[in-house]
Amino acid sequence: MKRLIYIALLLVITLSGCQTELKLAKKYMAERNSIQAAVYFPEQAVVKAEYNTQYGRQTEVLNGFSQDLFLDVMYNAYAKEMGRYGVEVYVPADIDHVPVDSTHWLVMLSRMEISGRITEYEDYLFSDTYEYSYKHPLNTVNVAAWFEINDGDWKPVQFCEHNLIDGFDSKTDYSFWTNKIDYSYTIDTLELKDVYNYSVYLGKLYAGYTYDYMMNSYVGDELKKRGYSYQMLLRYDPYKKQLRYAEEEEGFVEVE
C-alpha cells in the first residue's frame, strides 16, 4: 500500500513538473516573439573521404563535391527556418560589435566535418529453423557540427551529428516446392545531388535545435529558481504551432 501511495505521489509530482515546463515554454515564446540572431557559418568545412580497409575502397559520392555550395545552401535553409520560429537572421554592420541579450543572439557554427565513408549494414533473415545474415557495404556521408551561442553569456558548445546513407530494401520469398528461401535486395545509391539536398535538411534541423535549446535553457533556469528539476526537454513545431516533448536523441548534445 505504501509503495502504491509513493508511486502515485511521484506521478503527481512528475505531471506537475511537466505542466510547469509547458507553461514556462509558452511564457518564453510570448515574451520573445521578436528575436534577432547574427549567424555565422564557417567559410570552409573539413571534408574527407575515408578509406575502408575491409572492402578495399572508399565512397565516390563526394567526388566533385563543393563545400561552398553545401554551406551556402545550408545557411539559407537555416535562416529561412529560423524565421518560422520568429527569429530574424541578419548580418551585423560591425562584426566586432554584435549586440547580445535575451532577444539578440550570436550563433556561430564554429566547426563542421563532412566525411564520406563505407559502412557495413547487416541484414538479418529469420525462418522457423534458421537465422541468416547478409552484410552490405553502404555509402555514408557523416556530417558533424559544433555550435557556439551567446545571448549575453556564452552557452556550452553544442554538438550534432547525422548520417546520410544509401537507401536499402530487401525481401524474401519462400518456395514451397524447393523448401528454400530466396533473398533479394535493392540499393538506392547516393548521388551528389542527394548530399546537397541533405544540406537543406540539416539547415532546417539545426535551426529547430537552436531555438529549442534556447527555449529549454530558459525553462531550465526558471525551474531551478523554483526548486524544480527538468523532467522532459521540449520541442516546438512552428508548422503546427505546438509544443511537444522531445524524443530520445533529439536536439543538440552539450560538449563537456
Steps between C-alpha positions, in 0.01 A plus 500: 500500500780741590672418173186583302461829685867585428459423130182709484671796668799468268268501199319810625829682557626400153181614328506824697859562393415432135209747513735759647743444214225551243383821667853637513562412135180679397605800710840498327343506153253773595769728641754435225292513184748725322856367522795600283798273447834576340594164350842402369586182315863411423646578160633145482417161641735209562420261214651155473440164335593214732655186356331178610766231540243220534356563154815651350336816373347833591171661408482707183191694598706810590681511166454854364357616833486879552512591866426864411168398343423262786558767766316773307194282448508396867527861621205611289290208623602578859409869469165428336406239760601729786247747364226244565598511868476878508877546483635746244846410372704806404852610410627762750652824376802450725599138556720605792208653688200269493232577761415198714217459748185292544355619168827553312703186441838427353506153344818354354541170326861491608598168341357253253639165389365316197624143461426262217536138604396143436302349785392142537132423540401154620159380386343216698263234376313266731317177418343233717827311529782727386636850537689659212690826471621686194755780512487791258743792456304826482609850407475736795548874539556596864455866593612627842439857616607707801294806596588787734215724619502827694193678640694715743701203623677231304314172518682165511603380153219303336566202274293320238587203278292337227549243224366488146506138376413309184137397485469126567214254467486121503240227470470125527287251310436148623471224239271222620627264227869537572461580872745787454495868580608736223659825620525812286581864566520840333728792579412858409853637468569851622578766242657842541161672462380302801782649706399854404136424580626369834647843574147645482379239748790571735450878482138459608595248766770724651259794506245302697767367735631854559160639593410200714831521682450867586142438609598203717788697651254766614257240636780320683623822663148592613441153642820526705381828651184321614684201639394262223706282269436436132271204425492505120655720232256676269486556127294756312340426163463832312286336231237365739562776759529232766732407784589136554743301708829416330572141412828331586801631305309806373683827534856615555743316727703712740876470457675465835 
